[in-house]
Amino acid sequence: MIRKDKIKEEFKELASNIGIDAIGVVKARIFDDYGKILKKRGHVSLAEPDGEKRINPFKIMPQAKSIIVCLFSYNVKINEKSNISSYAYGTDYHIVVKKKLERLSEILTDNGFSAQCYTDTGALSDRYLAFNAGLGFYGKNGMLINHKLGSRFFIGHIITDCMLDADKPVDNYMCMGCGKCIDACPSEAIKDGFLFDEKLCASYITQKKGELSDREQDIIKKSGYIWGCDICQNVCPYNSNPLKTSIEEFKENLIYNLDIDENMSNREFKRLYGDRAFSWRGKNILVRNADLLK
């Protein structure tokens, strides 16, 4: 059994060996400040419906003491003619990141602590946790930006009952203020003053179920994407030359353009694309979006 003050060192050593690009720690607490942000923003259908769970890690693990936050770059060469977001080029990050977080969690469980892993699947906001763990600052587009990685990274976190030294947030006034993301956004979802309307975001709309309004259809047409949207990231100066990913699953067997036959069975769709991040909404959403780009 290793000493508590050495556990964080163990994390960082293992992290560097398995493709985790940055790691930080947040003290478990009720995030009242984030609750105020949520009230101002309003509920978005893709998020956890229980507002209390979104700010209170003790609803998830009553004995929680620390939250370990990790960044995983997915940055590869961007195909500007792609009709899907670059985060979906490779293997589904939920699969890849979960395995790596579980390996990191073994350090805790082997030493008698509890650990629960999440990546875009938990009630807490990964992005907000990463900011508080000192892993980046917010851009005008609402993305978290890391000096070495830009904004093309996935975030995962581990809630544990192990008390670890917490890291401090970085200065959140590092965005260059160039306004390129504001000018480039096809839906005017990004406003000056760090205001972002998620419901107007093309990425959100491409994942939305049901009938789309005329305005939403027009946003997809302007974006050119049938899944996600990279436009604000593509123009961000911090993404001009970030570190490339070292994770093989994000570098191999990449899909840049989806051309799905609407007559394809759901079983065939799952067989071909079940390990891809865009598959969770099913075939029909993608076909609907693709039809708008014809």
Secondary structure, DSSP 8 states (H G I E B T S, - for coil): ---HHHHHHHHHHHHHHTT--EEEEEE----HHHHHHHHHH---TTS-S-TTTTT-GGGT-TT--EEEEEEEE------TT-SB-GGGSSB-HHHHHHHHHHHHHHHHHTTT--EEEESS-SSS-HHHHHHHTTS-EE-TTS-EEBTTTBT-EEEEEEEESS---------S-------HHHHH-TT--EETTTEE-GGG-HHHHHT--S---HHHHHHHHHHT-SB---HHHHH-GGGSS------GGGTSS--------TTS-HHHHHHHHTTBGGGGG-HHHHHHHHHHT-
